[in-house]
Amino acid sequence: MPIQHISDRLLRRMYRKRSKKDILQTIEHLRKALPEVVIRTSLMVGFPGETRKEFAELLRFEEEGYLDHIRCIYLF
């Protein structure tokens, strides 16, 4: 599932069409429809202009356990 970040501002800067709300709704829908589903994605950290607050938001998202497997890409 191509999430890449959870911050709405960064998603817009990455030219993604989905918002945080859209992503969370999709995950919820998948979990209800397919209880055995495994969701994996890549997340980007260090995207140009990413703030500490946005990085913390991404960490909270990860800690809340929405995803089963995460690949982290560090941009520098």
Secondary structure, 3 states (H helix, E strand, C coil): CCCECCCHHHHHHCCCCCCHHHHHHHHHHHHHHCCCCCCEEEEEECCCCCCHHHHHHHHHHHHCCCCCEEEEEECC
